Amino acid sequence: MFSEQKRQIIEYGMLLDRYELVSLTCGNLAIRMPTGEILITPSGMMYEKMVEDDVIVCDIDGNIIEGDKKPSSDTPAILYIFKHRPDVNGVIHTHQPYATALSLIPGMNEFRVCFTGMANACCGNVPITPYSNAGSVDMGIDVVNNAGSSRAVILSNHGVMTIGPSLKDAMYAAVYLEETAKAYLAARACCPDGKINGMTDEQIQTMVDVFKFYGQGTATIPADLVNKKQ
């Protein structure tokens, strides 16, 4: 059942490790099928050792349909997101260090876009939520209550949850958020007052709109959307 999607989950799990967004067995991935079933990674297993049969299939209430492994400990949070965000079909949870480090900065409750790639993939600024326990439904509640139009939420002292219409969208958000966090923290360390050159709200929104034309099968980017200096 759902062999192609199970392979995608395993492949993307290994990509999380490749991009240093997880270590060992942490993090998880989930897909909602058009027919409503949820595919989710098992608890405490290395991604490179997973096989298709290890990926659990359950319903929206967590009842196991297929698989004999224990599902991710964050399943309650993931199911809460799917229940309350019908537009979301892919969820990724990581422990990516640089983005999570932002939550350790006193008074920082939002990570503003400062790279075009982050605007593209995260669809805008990324909220930083108060602390919630790992394995709790509170993680999902924080995502639903704070994400808005963003495809990422930073969970204080814990990690990141990314969401999207597909697992690929959630993956892009996680990768580009981490790339931007690295650059931000490096720039901030070089600035005596901690202030960096960011992007305006208009610039951010333009880059969010530009990403709608990214990739194959989309129209060419309208010139009047990006050419502001003519």
PAGU-725780 format. One record per atom (N, C-alpha, C): x, y, z. Coordinates in steps of 0.02 Angstrom, whole numbers, plus 50000, padded with zeros to 5 digits. Layout:
<atoms>
XYZ
...
</atoms>
This chain:
<atoms>
500424994050000
500005000050000
500445006350000
500345010649951
500685017049946
501445016349942
501675011749902
502385010249897
502795016349875
502555019949826
502925025749800
503015031049854
502485032449891
502525037549943
502965035350001
502955028950017
503395026350070
504125027150050
504275025749988
504965026749964
505165034049968
504695038549951
504845045749955
505005047750027
504615045250075
504735046850145
505435044650166
505635038650147
506295036150165
506845040250131
506745041750066
507235045850030
507315052750062
506765055850079
506795062550109
507085062250179
506965056850215
507275055950281
508035055850275
508285052450224
509015052350213
509275059150191
508865062950155
509055069650136
509105074250197
508655073350245
508705077250307
509385076250340
509615069950341
510265068450369
510815071550327
510755071050262
511265073850217
511345081350226
510785084850236
510815092150246
510905094150319
511055089150361
511205090250432
510635093650469
510035091550453
509435094050487
509215089350543
509475083250543
509345078350596
509995074650611
510005071350669
510555067050687
510275060350711
510595054950690
510385048250711
509645047150696
509235045950747
508535043950734
508025049450748
508255055550759
507785060850778
507395063250717
506855066850731
506445069650677
505955064650649
505505066950606
505015062550575
504715065850514
504395061850473
504075064150412
503385060950405
502915064550375
502245061850367
501925064650304
501525060450271
501155062250211
500425060550222
499985065150200
499265063550197
499095061650125
498785055950116
498575053650050
497925056950030
497795057549965
497155060449942
496545056749969
496635050349986
496085046350013
496035046950089
496485050950120
496425052350191
496905048650236
497215043250213
497685039550255
498315043750269
498615042550327
499235045950347
499805041050346
500355042850313
500965038850313
501465042450359
501765038750405
502205041950454
502785037350471
503365040350485
503955036550500
503905033150569
504255027550577
504245023950641
504685027450693
504565025950755
504945028950810
505635025750816
506155029950822
506825027650841
507185023350791
507065024350726
507415020350675
507835024850630
508425022450611
508865026150566
508545026250496
508565031950464
508245032550399
508565028050346
509225027550349
509555023450297
509435016050306
509175014050363
509025006950375
508285005350366
507875010450353
507155009350344
507015005950278
506485001950278
506214999150216
505475001050214
505174999950157
504475002250148
504014999650202
504094993350222
503644990450271
503704993550340
504234997450351
504325000750416
503885007050423
503685009850366
503275015950367
502555014150385
502285017550435
501625015850461
501085019450421
500535016150409
499935019150380
499395019250434
499125025150448
498605025550498
498045030250474
497505030550511
496985035350494
497095041850532
496675046650523
496765053250552
496715053150628
496445047750656
496395047150729
496955042850757
497425040750714
497995036850738
497895029450739
497335026950716
497225019750714
497645016650658
498045011550674
498505008450626
498115004550574
498255006050511
497955002450455
498444997250428
499074999250425
499594994750399
500254996250434
500624990950451
501284991650482
501294988750552
501874985950571
501934982950638
502434986550682
502654992550660
503124996550699
502745001750740
503065004050793
502785009450834
502875015950797
502355019950787
502435026150749
502815031450789
503035036650756
503405042050786
503075044450851
503495046250899
503225048850963
502865055450954
502985058850898
502655065250885
502015064450844
501765058350838
501165057150800
500565061350823
500445062150889
499875066350909
499905073450881
500505076350881
500585083150854
500475083250779
500745078350744
500675078050671
499945077250651
499595072750685
498885071650669
498475077950685
498655081550738
498305087850753
498375092750696
498975093150668
499095097750611
498655095750552
498665089350535
498265087050479
497515088350490
497285087350551
496575088450566
496365095750558
496815100250577
496635107250579
496895111350521
497295108250477
497545111650418
497405107250357
496805107550330
496645103350272
497055104750210
497405110550209
497825112350152
498515109050157
498665106050213
499325103050225
499305095550210
499765093250168
499825086050152
500515083250167
500975087550188
501645085250206
501885088850269
502145084950316
502405087650379
503105084750392
503565089050411
504245086850429
504425089950496
504705086050540
504975088550604
505715087050606
506125092250621
506845091550623
507115094350689
507745092950701
508105096050757
508675100250729
508555103750675
509075107550641
509375112850687
510035112750696
510345116750750
510335124250741
510445126750681
510505133950673
509835137450679
509325134750648
508655137750655
508415137250727
508555131550759
508345130750829
508725135650874
509345137050857
509745141850897
509425148650901
509045150450850
508705156950850
508225157650909
507935151950929
507465152050985
507795153251052
508465152851054
508835153951116
509015161251126
508885165451076
509035172551081
508475176051119
508605179051176
508075182151216
507675187351176
507025187051183
506585191951151
506435190551078
506705185351049
506595184050978
505995179350970
505455181850944
504855177750934
504665176850861
505085179350817
504975178550745
505645179150710
505755174950660
506345175450618
506145178550552
506345184850542
506165188350481
506585186050423
506275185850365
506625183950304
507205188850291
507795186150276
508355190350256
508725187450196
508475181750170
508735178650109
508135177350063
508245178249998
507695177049950
507465169749953
507925165049961
507745157949963
507265156250019
507365159550076
506905158250133
506215160950117
506175166850086
505525169550066
505175164750019
505545162249970
505275157549922
504985151349956
505395148049996
505215141450022
504775141750083
504865146750126
504475147150188
503855151550181
503805154950124
503225159350111
503165165050161
503745167450184
503735173250229
504105171950294
503995176450342
504335176050407
504125169850445
504565167550489
504445161250526
504355162750600
503775160950628
503665162050699
504075157350743
504245159750803
504585155850854
504105155050912
503915148850928
503405147650979
503735146651047
503345147451100
503595145751167
503745138251171
504095136351223
504295129351232
503685124751240
503715118851209
503225113551220
503605106951222
503355102151260
503705095851269
503705091651205
504275088451192
504315083651137
503815078051149
503495075651097
503005070251103
502315072551124
502225079051133
501575081651155
501175084151096
500515084151104
500075087151053
500175094651050
500465097451103
500595104651106
501015107151047
501465102951023
501875104750965
501425106250905
500945101950894
500485103050838
500035109050849
499815110050910
499405115850926
499795122250912
500435122350932
500845128250920
500925129650846
501005124450806
501065125350734
500425128350705
499855125350722
499215127650695
499065134850717
499225136450779
499055143050806
499525148550782
500125146750760
500625151850744
500855152050672
500775146650634
501065146350567
500775151650520
500115152450521
499805157050473
499965154850402
500235159350361
500415157550293
501115154750287
501495154750342
502175152150340
502175144550336
502695141950304
502755134650299
503245131850351
503425135950400
503885133550452
503735136850518
503855133250571
503795135850639
504395133250678
504725137750715
505285135750757
505015134450827
505135128450853
504905126550920
505475127950969
505375132451015
505915134651060
506245128751096
506905128951097
507315124051133
507205116951108
506965116151047
506785109451024
506975108250951
506645111750905
506765110350834
506315114350789
506145111450733
505755114950682
505215110250656
504625112950642
504105109350606
503985113150541
503995109550484
503835112550420
503225109050391
502825112850355
502205110250326
502145112650255
501725109250216
501625111550147
501105107350111
500915109550052
500445105650011
500715098749994
501375097949997
501705091549983
502305090750028
502565084650032
503165083450072
503765087250043
503775088049977
504315091849945
504305099149968
503725102149972
503665109049996
503925109650068
503755104850110
503985104950179
504755104150182
505025100050138
505745098950136
506105105350115
505865108650063
506165114950041
506165120050097
505615120450134
505575125250189
506105123850242
506195117550260
506685115650311
507395117250289
507555115650227
508245116650202
508405124050197
507955127950166
508115135050157
508065139050222
507655136850268
507655140050334
508325139150368
508605133150365
509245131850397
509805135750363
509795135950296
510305139750259
510295147050279
509695149850286
509625156850304
509835158150376
509665153550421
509855154250491
510615154250499
510965150150461
511695150050464
511975156850444
511725159550388
511975166050364
511805171650414
511195171350440
510975176550488
511425176550550
511545170750578
511935170350639
512665172450626
512925170750567
513605172850550
513645180450543
513145183450509
513135190650500
513045194250566
512595191650607
512465194750672
513095194650716
513485189350712
514095188950752
514615194050730
514555196450668
515035201350642
514815208550655
514195209450678
513935216150689
513955217850763
514305223250781
514365224950852
513695225850888
513185228450853
512545229550885
512045223850871
512275218750835
511845213050820
511335214150765
511345220050734
510865221650682
511155219950613
510745217350569
510965215550502
510545219350451
510755219050388
510355221850333
509845216650312
509215217850328
508695213150311
508335214850247
507725212550240
507315213850181
506675217350203
506405221550159
505775225050174
505195220250164
504615222050191
504015217950182
503855217250107
503945222550069
503795222249997
504275217449962
504915217749979
505395213149949
505235205949965
505045204750028
504875197950049
504275195350010
503755199450005
503145197249970
503285195949896
503705200149866
503885198949795
504205192149786
504665190349831
505005183949826
504535178049840
504045179149883
503535173949894
503145172949829
502965178349795
502585177949733
503005174949676
503645176549674
504085174049622
504125166449624
504115163549684
504195156249690
503615152449659
503055155749648
502485152449616
502635150749544
503155153849515
503345152749446
503985148449440
504195145649497
504825141749500
504705134649474
505195131949438
505175124949417
504835123849351
504825117449331
504525115549267
503765115649272
503435116949216
502715116749214
502375123049239
502765128349250
502475134749272
502615140049220
502265145549225
502365151049177
503015154649192
503235158749144
503825162949153
503675168449204
504165170249244
504065175549294
503885182049258
503335185149276
503145191549245
503685196949257
503885200249204
504425205249211
504245210749260
503605212849260
503415218349304
503405216449378
503455209849391
503475207549461
504165208449492
504675207649450
505365207749477
505785213749455
505625216649398
506035222149371
505775228849399
506055230949455
505805236849490
506205243049474
506775242449439
507225248149431
507235250949360
506795248349318
506775250849249
506405257549244
</atoms>
